[in-house]
């Protein structure tokens, strides 16, 4: 659970995972992240916008600190959405 190292609480992650089980919410999030590249996920401004948009879709009110923690986490993972290994690693982190 490397997200804990960034100050992200496990309760928050569990709450978001539960909300993502709703098919309508899941589809909206999929539309949000569709077409993202590794360059998008390395750009602080784009990641911040994605975090805010996802929080809005999930009806989560984030503090500035929580928002920054999430942005730092995404940037720190150096995610390439076209790299299967990166996706498996993320999947394992949030199962």
KEMARMAR-887304 format. One record per residue (C-alpha): residue in three letters; x, y, z. Coordinates in Angstrom, 1 decimal, decimal comma, m for minus. Example, Ala and Ser with C-alpha at 12.3 -4.5 7.8 and 13.67 -1.06 7.14 Angstrom:
2
[atom ALA; [12,3; m4,5; 7,8]] [atom SER; [13,7; m1,1; 7,1]] 
//
This chain:
95
[atom UNK; [0,0; 0,0; 0,0]] [atom UNK; [2,4; 2,6; m1,1]] [atom UNK; [m0,4; 5,2; m1,2]] [atom UNK; [m0,1; 5,3; 2,6]] [atom UNK; [3,4; 6,7; 2,2]] [atom UNK; [1,8; 9,7; 0,6]] [atom UNK; [m0,5; 10,3; 3,5]] [atom UNK; [m3,6; 8,9; 1,7]] [atom UNK; [m5,8; 7,2; 4,3]] [atom UNK; [m6,9; 3,5; 3,6]] [atom UNK; [m10,5; 4,5; 4,7]] [atom UNK; [m10,6; 7,1; 1,9]] [atom UNK; [m9,4; 4,5; m0,7]] [atom UNK; [m12,0; 1,9; 0,5]] [atom UNK; [m14,8; 4,5; 0,3]] [atom UNK; [m13,7; 5,4; m3,3]] [atom UNK; [m13,5; 1,7; m4,3]] [atom UNK; [m17,0; 1,2; m3,0]] [atom UNK; [m18,3; 4,2; m5,0]] [atom UNK; [m16,6; 2,9; m8,1]] [atom UNK; [m18,7; m0,3; m7,9]] [atom UNK; [m21,6; 1,8; m9,1]] [atom UNK; [m21,7; 1,3; m12,9]] [atom UNK; [m22,7; 4,9; m13,8]] [atom UNK; [m19,9; 6,3; m11,7]] [atom UNK; [m17,4; 3,8; m13,1]] [atom UNK; [m18,4; 4,8; m16,7]] [atom UNK; [m17,9; 8,5; m15,9]] [atom UNK; [m14,5; 7,9; m14,5]] [atom UNK; [m13,6; 5,7; m17,5]] [atom UNK; [m14,6; 8,5; m19,8]] [atom UNK; [m12,4; 10,9; m17,8]] [atom UNK; [m9,3; 8,8; m18,0]] [atom UNK; [m9,8; 7,5; m21,6]] [atom UNK; [m7,0; 8,5; m23,9]] [atom UNK; [m4,6; 9,7; m21,2]] [atom UNK; [m0,9; 9,3; m21,9]] [atom UNK; [2,2; 9,0; m19,6]] [atom UNK; [2,9; 12,6; m20,5]] [atom UNK; [m0,5; 13,7; m19,2]] [atom UNK; [0,1; 11,8; m16,0]] [atom UNK; [3,5; 13,4; m15,5]] [atom UNK; [2,0; 17,0; m15,9]] [atom UNK; [1,2; 18,4; m12,5]] [atom UNK; [m1,5; 20,8; m13,8]] [atom UNK; [m3,3; 18,0; m15,7]] [atom UNK; [m3,1; 15,6; m12,8]] [atom UNK; [m4,5; 18,2; m10,5]] [atom UNK; [m7,4; 18,8; m12,9]] [atom UNK; [m8,0; 15,1; m13,1]] [atom UNK; [m8,0; 14,7; m9,3]] [atom UNK; [m10,6; 17,6; m9,0]] [atom UNK; [m12,8; 16,1; m11,8]] [atom UNK; [m12,7; 12,6; m10,3]] [atom UNK; [m13,5; 14,0; m6,8]] [atom UNK; [m16,5; 15,8; m8,3]] [atom UNK; [m17,7; 12,7; m10,1]] [atom UNK; [m17,3; 10,7; m6,8]] [atom UNK; [m18,9; 13,4; m4,7]] [atom UNK; [m15,8; 13,6; m2,5]] [atom UNK; [m14,9; 16,9; m0,9]] [atom UNK; [m11,1; 17,1; m0,8]] [atom UNK; [m9,0; 19,4; 1,3]] [atom UNK; [m6,1; 21,1; m0,3]] [atom UNK; [m3,8; 18,7; 1,6]] [atom UNK; [m5,7; 15,6; 0,3]] [atom UNK; [m5,6; 17,0; m3,2]] [atom UNK; [m1,9; 17,6; m3,1]] [atom UNK; [m1,3; 14,1; m1,6]] [atom UNK; [m3,2; 12,5; m4,5]] [atom UNK; [m1,4; 14,6; m7,1]] [atom UNK; [2,0; 13,7; m5,5]] [atom UNK; [1,0; 10,0; m5,5]] [atom UNK; [0,0; 10,0; m9,2]] [atom UNK; [3,2; 11,8; m10,2]] [atom UNK; [5,3; 9,5; m8,0]] [atom UNK; [4,0; 6,4; m9,7]] [atom UNK; [5,2; 7,4; m13,1]] [atom UNK; [2,3; 5,7; m14,7]] [atom UNK; [2,3; 4,7; m18,4]] [atom UNK; [m1,3; 3,7; m19,2]] [atom UNK; [0,0; 1,8; m22,2]] [atom UNK; [2,3; m0,3; m20,1]] [atom UNK; [0,6; m3,5; m18,9]] [atom UNK; [3,1; m3,9; m16,1]] [atom UNK; [2,2; m0,4; m14,7]] [atom UNK; [m1,5; m1,3; m14,8]] [atom UNK; [m1,0; m4,6; m13,0]] [atom UNK; [1,1; m2,9; m10,3]] [atom UNK; [m1,7; m0,4; m9,7]] [atom UNK; [m4,3; m3,1; m9,8]] [atom UNK; [m2,4; m5,0; m7,1]] [atom UNK; [m2,1; m1,9; m5,0]] [atom UNK; [m5,9; m1,2; m4,9]] [atom UNK; [m7,4; m4,8; m4,9]] 
//
